Amino acid sequence: LASSNTNGGGTVNAFNYGLPTDTPIRGNWSGQGATVGVFRSSTGTFYLASSNTNGSGTVNAFNYGLPTDTPLAGDWSSQGTTVGVFRSSTGTFYPASSNTNGGGTVNAFNFGLPTDTPIAGRWTNSQGTTVGVFRSSTGTFYLASSNTNGGGTVTAFTFGQAGDIPVVGDWSGQGYDTVGVFRPSTGTFYLASSNMNGGGTVTAFNYGLPTDTPLAGKWI
């Protein structure tokens, strides 16, 4: 975990959690700041860490979605971060209402295409987390204004290149998220300053290895 969005990334907190084959996620599970988590596709199980230290403290483990789903996390109801999944076979999002086995009440809706990469973020200051997708074939982001079928008004813009991996974070401390991409070919992050076409000013820096999986959060 990097301490800054600059070249080299500043001090790094490094620790083991989960298995090498797990998919990483991050969220504010307990209201104390973002910690990491993993989704184990072999069993369809989420494991949420209580701290970003070696061993990671108490773990909340539960099943949600299908093993073939793509995991994501967001503050869907302004009550704290919970998990969700994107089912690529149907292009359907399933945001959970709680981080317990079964996930509580589920809001299910379609947005984007089955081949899109799902993301989630707080796109404006006036609402909680909503979903979005990154269409790698064109390098286009589509950000939904609501978590309902169709997604409400959509902001669509191009940022990055085809083949980039999307990331989301509050890069500027303005209280809402903007998008970014990680370019595996060079191991470079490109962070947009706005969710508009072209993305405004871009912060670009190298961090990690090209084969790493990117994630973002307010770690401290």
N, CA, C and O of each residue as an XYZ file, in Angstrom:
880
protein
N       0.840     -1.197      0.000
C       0.000      0.000      0.000
C       0.875      1.249      0.000
O       1.720      1.435      0.876
N       0.657      2.093     -0.993
C       1.459      3.310     -1.132
C       0.942      4.414     -0.219
O      -0.254      4.488      0.063
N       1.842      5.264      0.237
C       1.455      6.382      1.093
C       1.199      7.651      0.310
O       0.725      8.634      0.879
N       1.500      7.660     -0.981
C       1.246      8.854     -1.794
C       1.098      8.466     -3.254
O       1.525      7.389     -3.670
N       0.483      9.364     -4.032
C       0.311      9.145     -5.467
C       1.386      9.890     -6.251
O       1.090     10.694     -7.135
N       2.625      9.607     -5.911
C       3.764     10.205     -6.600
C       4.702      9.097     -7.046
O       4.553      7.947     -6.635
N       5.656      9.439     -7.876
C       6.578      8.436     -8.394
C       7.298      7.737     -7.250
O       7.928      8.379     -6.409
N       7.197      6.435     -7.231
C       7.808      5.666     -6.149
C       6.823      5.324     -5.066
O       6.952      4.292     -4.409
N       5.808      6.201     -4.865
C       4.713      5.867     -3.973
C       4.965      6.068     -2.503
O       4.098      5.732     -1.696
N       6.115      6.601     -2.105
C       6.367      6.831     -0.693
C       6.490      5.545      0.094
O       6.786      4.492     -0.470
N       6.262      5.627      1.415
C       6.363      4.468      2.290
C       5.320      3.424      1.908
O       4.186      3.768      1.575
N       5.696      2.172      1.956
C       4.819      1.075      1.565
C       4.546      0.180      2.766
O       5.469     -0.241      3.463
N       3.276     -0.104      2.999
C       2.889     -1.099      3.984
C       2.693     -2.406      3.238
O       1.832     -2.494      2.363
N       3.472     -3.418      3.568
C       3.416     -4.696      2.854
C       3.056     -5.813      3.827
O       3.656     -5.926      4.896
N       2.090     -6.627      3.463
C       1.676     -7.722      4.328
C       0.937     -8.760      3.513
O       0.449     -8.480      2.418
N       0.861     -9.952      4.054
C       0.159    -11.047      3.397
C      -1.263    -11.151      3.911
O      -1.526    -11.001      5.104
N      -2.181    -11.412      2.979
C      -3.570    -11.632      3.346
C      -4.245    -12.422      2.231
O      -4.119    -12.064      1.060
N      -4.946    -13.472      2.570
C      -5.623    -14.281      1.568
C      -4.658    -15.172      0.815
O      -3.537    -15.419      1.260
N      -5.109    -15.651     -0.334
C      -4.332    -16.549     -1.179
C      -3.911    -15.834     -2.456
O      -4.573    -14.884     -2.876
N      -2.813    -16.278     -3.085
C      -2.366    -15.636     -4.336
C      -3.416    -15.649     -5.445
O      -3.390    -14.797     -6.334
N      -4.336    -16.604     -5.398
C      -5.348    -16.699     -6.448
C      -6.601    -15.873     -6.151
O      -7.509    -15.819     -6.981
N      -6.666    -15.228     -4.979
C      -7.828    -14.407     -4.632
C      -7.838    -13.097     -5.428
O      -6.803    -12.652     -5.924
N      -9.020    -12.488     -5.542
C      -9.160    -11.174     -6.170
C      -9.259    -10.119     -5.077
O     -10.135    -10.223     -4.218
N      -8.388     -9.099     -5.076
C      -8.404     -8.107     -4.006
C      -9.514     -7.072     -4.176
O      -9.875     -6.705     -5.294
N     -10.051     -6.604     -3.036
C     -10.992     -5.493     -2.991
C     -10.617     -4.619     -1.809
O      -9.764     -4.996     -1.005
N     -11.242     -3.459     -1.694
C     -10.983     -2.616     -0.533
C     -12.256     -1.873     -0.169
O     -13.088     -1.581     -1.028
N     -12.400     -1.569      1.126
C     -13.567     -0.828      1.575
C     -13.457     -0.445      3.023
O     -12.620     -0.965      3.761
N     -14.321      0.482      3.429
C     -14.367      0.924      4.820
C     -15.372      0.039      5.554
O     -16.512      0.435      5.797
N     -14.926     -1.166      5.899
C     -15.846     -2.182      6.413
C     -16.393     -1.838      7.790
O     -17.519     -2.207      8.124
N     -15.591     -1.125      8.598
C     -15.980     -0.899      9.991
C     -16.157      0.565     10.343
O     -16.387      0.897     11.506
N     -16.054      1.451      9.352
C     -16.181      2.878      9.616
C     -14.922      3.502     10.181
O     -14.962      4.635     10.660
N     -13.803      2.790     10.138
C     -12.555      3.288     10.711
C     -11.513      3.591      9.646
O     -10.367      3.902      9.969
N     -11.904      3.501      8.378
C     -10.969      3.715      7.283
C     -10.889      2.477      6.410
O     -11.329      1.398      6.806
N     -10.326      2.635      5.220
C     -10.306      1.535      4.262
C      -9.322      0.447      4.680
O      -8.180      0.728      5.041
N      -9.782     -0.786      4.626
C      -8.905     -1.937      4.756
C      -9.152     -2.856      3.549
O     -10.094     -2.660      2.782
N      -8.305     -3.830      3.410
C      -8.389     -4.692      2.239
C      -9.339     -5.865      2.477
O      -9.831     -6.079      3.585
N      -9.571     -6.591      1.442
C     -10.345     -7.806      1.487
C     -10.042     -8.615      0.251
O      -9.365     -8.134     -0.658
N     -10.531     -9.832      0.206
C     -10.347    -10.664     -0.984
C     -11.635    -11.420     -1.272
O     -12.457    -11.658     -0.388
N     -11.780    -11.791     -2.545
C     -12.874    -12.652     -2.984
C     -12.253    -13.929     -3.526
O     -11.423    -13.894     -4.435
N     -12.670    -15.069     -2.953
C     -12.116    -16.362     -3.347
C     -13.093    -17.030     -4.324
O     -14.122    -17.575     -3.924
N     -12.746    -16.974     -5.604
C     -13.678    -17.442     -6.625
C     -13.918    -18.948     -6.557
O     -14.961    -19.423     -7.008
N     -12.983    -19.700     -6.006
C     -13.160    -21.152     -5.932
C     -14.352    -21.535     -5.070
O     -14.949    -22.595     -5.257
N     -14.702    -20.652     -4.109
C     -15.813    -20.942     -3.203
C     -16.866    -19.833     -3.182
O     -17.910    -19.999     -2.551
N     -16.617    -18.704     -3.858
C     -17.543    -17.584     -3.824
C     -17.586    -16.903     -2.473
O     -18.637    -16.425     -2.046
N     -16.437    -16.857     -1.791
C     -16.369    -16.339     -0.429
C     -15.609    -15.023     -0.351
O     -14.538    -14.882     -0.942
N     -16.169    -14.051      0.385
C     -15.476    -12.808      0.711
C     -14.791    -12.936      2.062
O     -15.353    -13.497      3.003
N     -13.569    -12.409      2.153
C     -12.840    -12.313      3.411
C     -12.441    -10.851      3.584
O     -11.661    -10.318      2.795
N     -12.980    -10.203      4.620
C     -12.747     -8.777      4.841
C     -11.853     -8.578      6.052
O     -12.176     -9.030      7.150
N     -10.729     -7.903      5.854
C      -9.751     -7.696      6.926
C     -10.143     -6.514      7.793
O     -10.751     -5.557      7.313
N      -9.797     -6.579      9.059
C     -10.095     -5.483      9.977
C      -8.947     -4.493     10.091
O      -9.103     -3.433     10.697
N      -7.794     -4.826      9.515
C      -6.661     -3.893      9.545
C      -5.722     -4.188      8.391
O      -5.761     -5.268      7.801
N      -4.886     -3.225      8.079
C      -3.906     -3.382      7.006
C      -2.526     -3.712      7.571
O      -1.536     -3.042      7.275
N      -2.486     -4.752      8.385
C      -1.228     -5.212      8.970
C      -1.099     -6.704      8.707
O      -2.056     -7.354      8.287
N       0.083     -7.241      8.955
C       0.324     -8.654      8.706
C      -0.631     -9.502      9.542
O      -0.691     -9.360     10.763
N      -1.361    -10.367      8.887
C      -2.359    -11.180      9.581
C      -3.721    -10.535      9.538
O      -4.739    -11.226      9.495
N      -3.752     -9.191      9.551
C      -4.930     -8.387      9.278
C      -6.050     -8.508     10.293
O      -7.195     -8.191      9.970
N      -5.766     -8.952     11.500
C      -6.772     -8.921     12.556
C      -7.951     -9.824     12.263
O      -7.854    -10.759     11.468
N      -9.070     -9.534     12.916
C     -10.279    -10.341     12.771
C     -10.792    -10.272     11.344
O     -10.766     -9.214     10.715
N     -11.251    -11.385     10.846
C     -11.722    -11.484      9.467
C     -13.206    -11.828      9.460
O     -13.648    -12.747     10.150
N     -13.963    -11.080      8.674
C     -15.358    -11.421      8.426
C     -15.407    -12.215      7.133
O     -15.018    -11.708      6.081
N     -15.876    -13.448      7.196
C     -15.905    -14.321      6.019
C     -17.337    -14.757      5.740
O     -18.037    -15.199      6.650
N     -17.776    -14.637      4.497
C     -19.139    -15.019      4.145
C     -19.235    -15.234      2.648
O     -18.403    -14.750      1.880
N     -20.254    -15.962      2.245
C     -20.514    -16.230      0.839
C     -21.513    -15.233      0.285
O     -22.493    -14.869      0.935
N     -21.231    -14.802     -0.948
C     -22.165    -13.898     -1.629
C     -21.920    -14.005     -3.133
O     -20.775    -13.972     -3.585
N     -22.987    -14.132     -3.897
C     -22.836    -14.240     -5.335
C     -22.367    -15.613     -5.761
O     -22.424    -16.573     -4.993
N     -21.904    -15.693     -6.995
C     -21.427    -16.943     -7.574
C     -19.908    -16.911     -7.718
O     -19.330    -15.831     -7.837
N     -19.256    -18.057     -7.709
C     -17.798    -18.089     -7.867
C     -17.300    -17.408     -9.142
O     -16.164    -16.935     -9.180
N     -18.126    -17.354    -10.177
C     -17.701    -16.744    -11.441
C     -17.954    -15.247    -11.497
O     -17.610    -14.609    -12.491
N     -18.553    -14.662    -10.444
C     -18.823    -13.224    -10.419
C     -17.544    -12.422    -10.189
O     -16.551    -12.946     -9.685
N     -17.585    -11.145    -10.566
C     -16.491    -10.210    -10.289
C     -16.850     -9.384     -9.061
O     -17.910     -8.758     -9.048
N     -16.005     -9.359     -8.023
C     -16.350     -8.642     -6.793
C     -16.126     -7.136     -6.912
O     -15.271     -6.678     -7.671
N     -16.906     -6.382     -6.152
C     -16.696     -4.955     -6.003
C     -17.246     -4.550     -4.645
O     -17.873     -5.362     -3.966
N     -17.022     -3.313     -4.244
C     -17.472     -2.844     -2.939
C     -17.852     -1.381     -3.038
O     -17.272     -0.634     -3.827
N     -18.847     -0.961     -2.221
C     -19.257      0.432     -2.228
C     -20.218      0.744     -1.102
O     -20.802     -0.151     -0.493
N     -20.371      2.035     -0.835
C     -21.321      2.506      0.176
C     -22.656      2.732     -0.534
O     -23.025      3.861     -0.857
N     -23.370      1.630     -0.766
C     -24.570      1.684     -1.611
C     -25.702      2.473     -0.974
O     -26.523      3.058     -1.681
N     -25.756      2.499      0.371
C     -26.904      3.102      1.049
C     -26.509      4.192      2.023
O     -27.324      4.612      2.845
N     -25.245      4.668      1.945
C     -24.706      5.679      2.860
C     -24.670      5.184      4.302
O     -24.737      5.978      5.241
N     -24.564      3.863      4.471
C     -24.473      3.281      5.806
C     -23.138      2.593      6.048
O     -22.947      1.945      7.077
N     -22.225      2.731      5.111
C     -20.930      2.076      5.210
C     -20.713      1.150      4.031
O     -21.665      0.793      3.336
N     -19.484      0.762      3.801
C     -19.141     -0.057      2.645
C     -19.625     -1.490      2.807
O     -19.375     -2.126      3.831
N     -20.314     -1.991      1.798
C     -20.628     -3.404      1.721
C     -20.158     -3.936      0.370
O     -19.772     -3.165     -0.509
N     -20.192     -5.223      0.215
C     -19.686     -5.827     -1.012
C     -20.781     -5.897     -2.072
O     -21.937     -5.555     -1.821
N     -20.396     -6.339     -3.233
C     -21.315     -6.574     -4.333
C     -20.606     -7.420     -5.368
O     -19.411     -7.692     -5.250
N     -21.338     -7.832     -6.372
C     -20.735     -8.593     -7.460
C     -21.321     -8.139     -8.789
O     -22.422     -7.592     -8.855
N     -20.554     -8.383     -9.844
C     -21.004     -8.161    -11.215
C     -20.988     -9.505    -11.918
O     -19.966    -10.190    -11.959
N     -22.146     -9.872    -12.473
C     -22.266    -11.170    -13.144
C     -22.133    -10.945    -14.648
O     -23.074    -10.492    -15.301
N     -20.964    -11.262    -15.189
C     -20.689    -10.944    -16.581
C     -21.538    -11.758    -17.552
O     -21.753    -11.334    -18.687
N     -22.018    -12.906    -17.127
C     -22.836    -13.720    -18.023
C     -24.131    -13.026    -18.407
O     -24.706    -13.302    -19.459
N     -24.595    -12.105    -17.528
C     -25.839    -11.385    -17.792
C     -25.674     -9.869    -17.760
O     -26.613     -9.139    -18.077
N     -24.488     -9.384    -17.380
C     -24.277     -7.941    -17.256
C     -25.045     -7.339    -16.093
O     -25.518     -6.206    -16.179
N     -25.174     -8.102    -14.992
C     -25.995     -7.687    -13.855
C     -25.146     -7.386    -12.627
O     -24.233     -8.141    -12.291
N     -25.461     -6.251    -11.946
C     -24.854     -5.903    -10.668
C     -25.763     -6.377     -9.536
O     -26.988     -6.283     -9.613
N     -25.122     -6.889     -8.480
C     -25.836     -7.277     -7.267
C     -25.139     -6.626     -6.071
O     -24.209     -7.224     -5.529
N     -25.544     -5.429     -5.633
C     -24.972     -4.816     -4.433
C     -25.626     -5.378     -3.170
O     -26.853     -5.401     -3.070
N     -24.832     -5.826     -2.219
C     -25.346     -6.391     -0.972
C     -25.652     -5.284      0.028
O     -25.025     -4.225      0.003
N     -26.623     -5.534      0.912
C     -26.970     -4.547      1.931
C     -26.218     -4.762      3.232
O     -26.277     -3.917      4.125
N     -25.510     -5.881      3.354
C     -24.731     -6.124      4.568
C     -23.578     -7.062      4.265
O     -23.581     -7.765      3.254
N     -22.594     -7.065      5.149
C     -21.431     -7.938      5.003
C     -21.579     -9.185      5.867
O     -20.708     -9.512      6.674
N     -22.699     -9.868      5.680
C     -22.947    -11.108      6.394
C     -23.320    -12.173      5.385
O     -23.591    -11.875      4.222
N     -23.333    -13.427      5.840
C     -23.646    -14.530      4.934
C     -25.016    -14.314      4.295
O     -26.014    -14.132      4.993
N     -25.056    -14.337      2.974
C     -26.290    -14.080      2.257
C     -26.394    -12.655      1.783
O     -27.038    -12.376      0.771
N     -25.758    -11.740      2.513
C     -25.649    -10.367      2.044
C     -26.860     -9.500      2.266
O     -26.886     -8.371      1.776
N     -27.877     -9.971      2.986
C     -29.064     -9.162      3.216
C     -29.819     -8.902      1.924
O     -29.638     -9.613      0.934
N     -30.668     -7.879      1.938
C     -31.451     -7.525      0.757
C     -30.534     -7.119     -0.380
O     -29.555     -6.403     -0.170
N     -30.849     -7.573     -1.581
C     -29.996     -7.328     -2.735
C     -30.750     -6.497     -3.765
O     -31.884     -6.810     -4.126
N     -30.106     -5.437     -4.230
C     -30.617     -4.670     -5.355
C     -29.921     -5.191     -6.609
O     -28.696     -5.120     -6.709
N     -30.680     -5.706     -7.553
C     -30.105     -6.291     -8.766
C     -30.556     -5.499     -9.981
O     -31.744     -5.213    -10.132
N     -29.615     -5.143    -10.849
C     -29.953     -4.354    -12.029
C     -28.875     -4.525    -13.082
O     -27.750     -4.924    -12.780
N     -29.227     -4.223    -14.309
C     -28.297     -4.314    -15.428
C     -27.733     -2.946    -15.763
O     -28.431     -1.932    -15.730
N     -26.430     -2.950    -16.091
C     -25.770     -1.717    -16.525
C     -24.531     -2.099    -17.321
O     -23.745     -2.940    -16.883
N     -24.352     -1.487    -18.482
C     -23.195     -1.788    -19.298
C     -23.356     -3.091    -20.055
O     -24.457     -3.622    -20.194
N     -22.232     -3.592    -20.541
C     -22.203     -4.832    -21.307
C     -21.538     -5.938    -20.499
O     -20.724     -5.656    -19.619
N     -21.872     -7.186    -20.785
C     -21.243     -8.298    -20.056
C     -19.721     -8.317    -20.154
O     -19.052     -8.838    -19.262
N     -19.165     -7.754    -21.228
C     -17.712     -7.757    -21.395
C     -17.024     -6.575    -20.719
O     -15.795     -6.501    -20.722
N     -17.797     -5.641    -20.134
C     -17.211     -4.485    -19.448
C     -16.570     -4.893    -18.121
O     -16.904     -5.934    -17.554
N     -15.643     -4.059    -17.632
C     -15.061     -4.244    -16.306
C     -15.816     -3.375    -15.316
O     -15.877     -2.161    -15.509
N     -16.398     -3.948    -14.258
C     -17.201     -3.154    -13.327
C     -16.338     -2.326    -12.381
O     -15.245     -2.742    -11.996
N     -16.838     -1.155    -12.013
C     -16.215     -0.299    -11.010
C     -17.312      0.281    -10.129
O     -18.496      0.159    -10.445
N     -16.925      0.908     -9.033
C     -17.880      1.570     -8.155
C     -17.205      2.778     -7.546
O     -16.019      2.733     -7.218
N     -17.964      3.878     -7.388
C     -17.384      5.082     -6.818
C     -18.435      6.096     -6.449
O     -19.594      6.003     -6.854
N     -18.005      7.068     -5.669
C     -18.876      8.183     -5.277
C     -18.616      9.310     -6.267
O     -17.720     10.130     -6.068
N     -19.405      9.342     -7.333
C     -19.101     10.220     -8.467
C     -19.435     11.682     -8.195
O     -18.900     12.566     -8.865
N     -20.309     11.956     -7.225
C     -20.651     13.322     -6.869
C     -20.631     13.480     -5.360
O     -20.623     12.491     -4.628
N     -20.623     14.737     -4.888
C     -20.634     15.012     -3.458
C     -21.983     14.752     -2.816
O     -22.079     14.662     -1.592
N     -23.022     14.630     -3.620
C     -24.380     14.627     -3.086
C     -24.992     13.245     -2.940
O     -26.163     13.135     -2.577
N     -24.235     12.186     -3.211
C     -24.833     10.857     -3.128
C     -23.783      9.837     -2.727
O     -22.590     10.132     -2.672
N     -24.264      8.611     -2.445
C     -23.365      7.534     -2.078
C     -22.748      6.892     -3.305
O     -22.754      7.467     -4.392
N     -22.224      5.709     -3.122
C     -21.544      4.993     -4.195
C     -22.542      4.475     -5.232
O     -23.576      3.901     -4.889
N     -22.214      4.689     -6.490
C     -22.948      4.039     -7.567
C     -21.948      3.289     -8.441
O     -20.736      3.438     -8.286
N     -22.461      2.495     -9.344
C     -21.589      1.655    -10.142
C     -21.183      2.366    -11.430
O     -21.647      3.465    -11.737
N     -20.318      1.710    -12.157
C     -19.896      2.163    -13.467
C     -19.207      1.008    -14.160
O     -19.027     -0.060    -13.576
N     -18.828      1.219    -15.387
C     -18.079      0.199    -16.117
C     -16.993      0.862    -16.946
O     -17.087      2.034    -17.311
N     -15.960      0.079    -17.234
C     -14.891      0.495    -18.135
C     -14.905     -0.454    -19.314
O     -14.767     -1.668    -19.161
N     -15.077      0.127    -20.505
C     -15.114     -0.669    -21.728
C     -13.718     -0.686    -22.336
O     -13.312      0.251    -23.023
N     -12.992     -1.765    -22.072
C     -11.592     -1.836    -22.447
C     -11.381     -1.755    -23.956
O     -10.349     -1.266    -24.416
N     -12.353     -2.230    -24.722
C     -12.193     -2.239    -26.177
C     -12.067     -0.837    -26.754
O     -11.464     -0.647    -27.810
N     -12.642      0.154    -26.055
C     -12.607      1.536    -26.536
C     -11.937      2.492    -25.552
O     -11.735      3.661    -25.881
N     -11.587      2.022    -24.345
C     -11.020      2.895    -23.323
C     -12.025      3.892    -22.795
O     -11.660      5.023    -22.476
N     -13.296      3.496    -22.693
C     -14.369      4.399    -22.300
C     -14.947      4.025    -20.944
O     -15.207      2.854    -20.671
N     -15.147      5.046    -20.084
C     -15.831      4.876    -18.812
C     -17.297      5.270    -18.962
O     -17.626      6.240    -19.646
N     -18.166      4.508    -18.317
C     -19.591      4.825    -18.239
C     -19.963      4.826    -16.763
O     -19.909      3.778    -16.119
N     -20.338      5.974    -16.212
C     -20.622      6.111    -14.789
C     -22.114      6.293    -14.573
O     -22.709      7.216    -15.128
N     -22.729      5.429    -13.775
C     -24.159      5.487    -13.517
C     -24.466      6.489    -12.418
O     -23.670      6.675    -11.497
N     -25.620      7.132    -12.515
C     -26.038      8.086    -11.498
C     -26.903      7.445    -10.425
O     -27.208      8.086     -9.419
N     -27.303      6.194    -10.618
C     -28.098      5.497     -9.612
C     -27.898      4.001     -9.751
O     -27.451      3.507    -10.786
N     -28.240      3.288     -8.681
C     -28.116      1.836     -8.677
C     -29.461      1.186     -8.976
O     -29.953      0.361     -8.205
N     -30.046      1.567    -10.102
C     -31.297      0.992    -10.548
C     -31.117      0.510    -11.979
O     -30.134      0.844    -12.640
N     -32.074     -0.274    -12.448
C     -31.954     -0.812    -13.798
C     -31.822      0.318    -14.817
O     -32.648      1.230    -14.842
N     -30.802      0.262    -15.646
C     -30.545      1.319    -16.605
C     -29.545      2.326    -16.081
O     -28.845      2.976    -16.858
N     -29.474      2.461    -14.750
C     -28.436      3.287    -14.146
C     -28.675      4.772    -14.158
O     -27.780      5.532    -13.789
N     -29.869      5.231    -14.575
C     -30.110      6.663    -14.595
C     -29.227      7.354    -15.614
O     -28.766      6.729    -16.569
N     -28.987      8.658    -15.411
C     -28.141      9.425    -16.316
C     -26.724      8.864    -16.301
O     -26.195      8.532    -15.240
N     -26.121      8.760    -17.458
C     -24.793      8.177    -17.586
C     -23.795      9.217    -18.061
O     -24.031      9.910    -19.051
N     -22.682      9.322    -17.353
C     -21.552     10.104    -17.822
C     -20.614      9.175    -18.567
O     -20.137      8.187    -18.009
N     -20.351      9.487    -19.825
C     -19.492      8.629    -20.643
C     -18.329      9.447    -21.180
O     -18.533     10.534    -21.722
N     -17.114      8.939    -21.036
C     -15.942      9.646    -21.533
C     -14.794      8.666    -21.701
O     -14.777      7.592    -21.099
N     -13.853      9.052    -22.519
C     -12.694      8.214    -22.799
C     -11.515      8.672    -21.954
O     -11.222      9.863    -21.852
N     -10.848      7.697    -21.353
C      -9.658      7.979    -20.559
C      -8.792      6.741    -20.580
O      -9.289      5.638    -20.350
N      -7.512      6.897    -20.848
C      -6.624      5.748    -20.938
C      -6.678      5.114    -22.306
O      -7.096      5.731    -23.286
N      -6.248      3.872    -22.349
C      -6.174      3.141    -23.608
C      -6.855      1.787    -23.478
O      -7.069      1.284    -22.375
N      -7.187      1.215    -24.606
C      -7.700     -0.146    -24.609
C      -6.677     -1.071    -23.965
O      -5.489     -0.993    -24.278
N      -7.124     -1.941    -23.074
C      -6.231     -2.845    -22.370
C      -5.829     -2.374    -20.995
O      -5.282     -3.160    -20.221
N      -6.086     -1.087    -20.651
C      -5.802     -0.587    -19.307
C      -6.760     -1.212    -18.296
O      -7.834     -1.693    -18.658
N      -6.356     -1.200    -17.022
C      -7.182     -1.705    -15.929
C      -7.708     -0.507    -15.139
O      -6.907      0.314    -14.692
N      -9.014     -0.375    -14.951
C      -9.542      0.805    -14.256
C      -9.317      0.760    -12.755
O      -9.333     -0.306    -12.140
N      -9.104      1.950    -12.169
C      -9.056      2.124    -10.726
C      -9.895      3.351    -10.379
O     -10.157      4.198    -11.233
N     -10.312      3.435     -9.119
C     -11.178      4.521     -8.669
C     -10.689      5.021     -7.325
O     -10.340      4.219     -6.459
N     -10.656      6.349     -7.133
C     -10.266      6.903     -5.843
C     -10.470      8.395     -5.763
O     -10.630      9.074     -6.777
N     -10.462      8.902     -4.528
C     -10.545     10.354     -4.294
C      -9.120     10.893     -4.307
O      -8.525     11.143     -3.258
N      -8.585     11.067     -5.514
C      -7.170     11.421     -5.668
C      -6.840     12.799     -5.113
O      -5.715     13.042     -4.677
N      -7.825     13.707     -5.127
C      -7.543     15.101     -4.791
C      -8.116     15.529     -3.452
O      -7.978     16.690     -3.067
N      -8.762     14.608     -2.731
C      -9.325     14.938     -1.432
C     -10.515     15.867     -1.492
O     -10.752     16.634     -0.559
N     -11.274     15.809     -2.584
C     -12.426     16.694     -2.758
C     -13.728     16.076     -2.274
O     -14.785     16.704     -2.347
N     -13.651     14.837     -1.777
C     -14.835     14.214     -1.220
C     -15.614     13.364     -2.189
O     -16.660     12.825     -1.827
N     -15.135     13.225     -3.411
C     -15.775     12.332     -4.366
C     -14.699     11.683     -5.221
O     -13.564     12.154     -5.277
N     -15.071     10.593     -5.888
C     -14.096      9.787     -6.620
C     -13.980     10.217     -8.076
O     -14.950     10.642     -8.702
N     -12.778     10.095     -8.586
C     -12.559     10.171    -10.021
C     -11.877      8.882    -10.464
O     -11.396      8.103     -9.641
N     -11.845      8.677    -11.759
C     -11.322      7.414    -12.267
C      -9.821      7.510    -12.554
O      -9.216      8.579    -12.478
N      -9.264      6.385    -12.877
C      -7.875      6.290    -13.292
C      -7.683      4.951    -13.969
O      -8.601      4.133    -14.024
N      -6.492      4.731    -14.481
C      -6.170      3.449    -15.095
C      -4.762      3.025    -14.699
O      -3.900      3.848    -14.391
N      -4.564      1.715    -14.718
C      -3.242      1.125    -14.542
C      -2.883      0.449    -15.851
O      -3.635     -0.381    -16.362
N      -1.720      0.815    -16.391
C      -1.288      0.289    -17.686
C      -0.286     -0.849    -17.462
O       0.881     -0.588    -17.169
N      -0.718     -2.090    -17.596
C       0.182     -3.218    -17.313
C       1.436     -3.249    -18.180
O       2.477     -3.739    -17.743
N       1.348     -2.736    -19.398
C       2.500     -2.803    -20.292
C       3.696     -2.039    -19.756
O       4.839     -2.350    -20.091
N       3.430     -1.023    -18.910
C       4.521     -0.201    -18.365
C       4.515     -0.131    -16.843
O       5.446      0.414    -16.251
N       3.474     -0.678    -16.194
C       3.365     -0.572    -14.744
C       3.100      0.844    -14.281
O       3.575      1.252    -13.222
N       2.340      1.602    -15.069
C       2.099      3.017    -14.794
C       0.643      3.285    -14.427
O      -0.275      2.780    -15.073
N       0.442      4.090    -13.377
C      -0.882      4.594    -13.019
C      -1.105      5.954    -13.677
O      -0.200      6.787    -13.728
N      -2.314      6.165    -14.176
C      -2.743      7.463    -14.704
C      -4.026      7.842    -13.970
O      -5.047      7.172    -14.126
N      -3.985      8.903    -13.176
C      -5.117      9.298    -12.340
C      -5.745     10.569    -12.894
O      -5.067     11.586    -13.041
N      -7.030     10.514    -13.199
C      -7.740     11.661    -13.762
C      -8.181     12.613    -12.659
O      -8.490     12.181    -11.548
N      -8.210     13.906    -12.962
C      -8.648     14.899    -11.996
C     -10.137     15.196    -12.110
O     -10.694     15.910    -11.275
N     -10.784     14.654    -13.134
C     -12.218     14.864    -13.289
C     -12.823     13.709    -14.080
O     -12.122     12.982    -14.784
N     -14.131     13.558    -13.949
C     -14.846     12.523    -14.681
C     -15.486     13.106    -15.940
O     -16.691     12.992    -16.166
N     -14.632     13.737    -16.750
C     -15.078     14.334    -18.000
C     -14.245     13.767    -19.127
O     -13.235     13.102    -18.896
N     -14.672     14.035    -20.341
C     -13.914     13.557    -21.490
C     -12.487     14.096    -21.440
O     -12.275     15.305    -21.345
N     -11.533     13.212    -21.504
C     -10.135     13.608    -21.413
C      -9.615     13.540    -20.002
O      -8.416     13.362    -19.788
N     -10.523     13.683    -19.007
C     -10.141     13.457    -17.623
C      -9.403     14.586    -16.947
O      -8.928     14.402    -15.826
N      -9.278     15.753    -17.570
C      -8.583     16.842    -16.908
C      -7.113     16.549    -16.713
O      -6.541     15.724    -17.426
N      -6.492     17.219    -15.748
C      -5.079     17.005    -15.455
C      -4.843     15.571    -15.009
O      -5.631     15.018    -14.242
N      -3.777     14.977    -15.478
C      -3.479     13.588    -15.189
C      -2.193     13.469    -14.381
O      -1.165     14.036    -14.750
N      -2.257     12.735    -13.285
C      -1.066     12.368    -12.532
C      -0.628     10.995    -13.009
O      -1.406     10.042    -12.973
N       0.610     10.893    -13.452
C       1.129      9.630    -13.967
C       2.384      9.237    -13.198
O       3.276     10.062    -13.002
N       2.457      7.988    -12.763
C       3.633      7.518    -12.035
C       3.689      6.003    -12.065
O       2.675      5.339    -12.282
N       4.877      5.461    -11.845
C       5.078      4.020    -11.787
C       5.038      3.540    -10.352
O       5.590      4.169     -9.450
N       4.368      2.403    -10.157
C       4.321      1.817     -8.824
C       4.008      0.334     -8.966
O       3.075     -0.033     -9.680
N       4.768     -0.517     -8.301
C       4.566     -1.953     -8.383
C       5.119     -2.534     -9.670
O       5.939     -1.910    -10.345
N       4.666     -3.730    -10.002
C       5.104     -4.443    -11.189
C       3.968     -4.508    -12.207
O       2.796     -4.468    -11.833
N       4.309     -4.607    -13.486
C       3.265     -4.697    -14.515
C       2.298     -5.866    -14.319
O       1.153     -5.803    -14.768
N       2.749     -6.932    -13.651
C       1.884     -8.091    -13.441
C       1.004     -7.963    -12.189
O       0.193     -8.848    -11.918
N       1.152     -6.877    -11.427
C       0.349     -6.674    -10.217
C      -1.094     -6.305    -10.565
O      -1.380     -5.828    -11.663
N      -1.999     -6.537     -9.603
C      -3.394     -6.117     -9.737
C      -3.587     -4.811     -8.970
O      -3.318     -4.777     -7.769
N      -4.037     -3.748     -9.607
C      -4.133     -2.445     -8.930
C      -5.371     -2.341     -8.042
O      -6.396     -2.962     -8.321
N      -5.269     -1.559     -6.981
C      -6.416     -1.183     -6.171
C      -6.121      0.160     -5.538
O      -4.989      0.639     -5.595
N      -7.146      0.782     -4.925
C      -6.957      2.124     -4.378
C      -7.799      2.274     -3.127
O      -8.858      1.657     -3.008
N      -7.334      3.090     -2.194
C      -8.089      3.334     -0.983
C      -7.446      4.384     -0.114
O      -6.294      4.763     -0.327
N      -8.193      4.854      0.868
C      -7.686      5.797      1.870
C      -7.177      4.963      3.048
O      -7.904      4.681      4.000
N      -5.889      4.578      2.945
C      -5.338      3.593      3.883
C      -5.067      4.177      5.252
O      -5.109      3.463      6.254
N      -4.786      5.482      5.305
C      -4.426      6.095      6.591
C      -5.286      7.314      6.852
O      -5.134      7.967      7.884
